[in-house]
Amino acid sequence: MGMRGYYFAMDDNLVQQIAAGDIALKNLKIDDYPGLDIDRSWEAIHYLLCGDISDGDPPLGYVVPLTSDKGIDFGSFGAFSLRAGQVAEALQAMSELDETQLCLRYDFPAMVKDEVYPLDSDTVSDEDKDAFFAYMLQHFNEIQRFYSQTVAEGKGVIFYIF
């Protein structure tokens, strides 16, 4: 099954309290909040946008927030928070990237070399290049729609890997 990325949107004040440690994320019922599962595309999308597998300059670093300064104790890999304003910044940055621009950023050999999850250099070949881009693009578009709805509702986001 692998490690999957999952977003959920919640009231911005609640996100702030969770990030501050005032409320434990593990005590909330996550299913009560609107969510988005991006399958195993999380690290690849972050790499596509930021050129690295972790940390990433805002606002594109907010699309799949893997920044060490936003870490929350949750599950095996932790969780990451974004305030409503950061979600809005990410949405604006995503809206400026179309498929052609994303394709120009796409360096499949570098992603394989850098062992970007979920790529496995032992099983991936050049024939997988187009299919993998389509997979990332599909999830990028889903994130954009999710962020658009989240921004419209003035909410923040929690992202985690499970």
C-alpha angles and dihedrals in degrees: 000000000000133000113319129197120229132185128194128185123220142160109301092233090055090051089052092051092049092048090049091051093244091120124033112231090214089064093061125086100238093196088068090071131069108262147182128209112206095184114218095330097096101098094038093053091047090050092047091054101035106025093235138073096240140022114021136185116264138281095028088037087065094062092077100010107212096151119141093221092060096052121138125189104251133132123329098315104029127236136260130220134214125189119224092261092053091050088052091050090050092049091051091050092047092050089059092059120077128183092270093053092047090050089054089055092048114106106172096179091052091049091052091045092049090047094236109190127281093021117098114196090209094060105026123092134182088262088070093060099093095039091051092050090050089050092052093044092053092053093041088056091048091051090050092053091046092049091047091056091043092052091047088056094044093239135146128226139236116199124192141167122230 
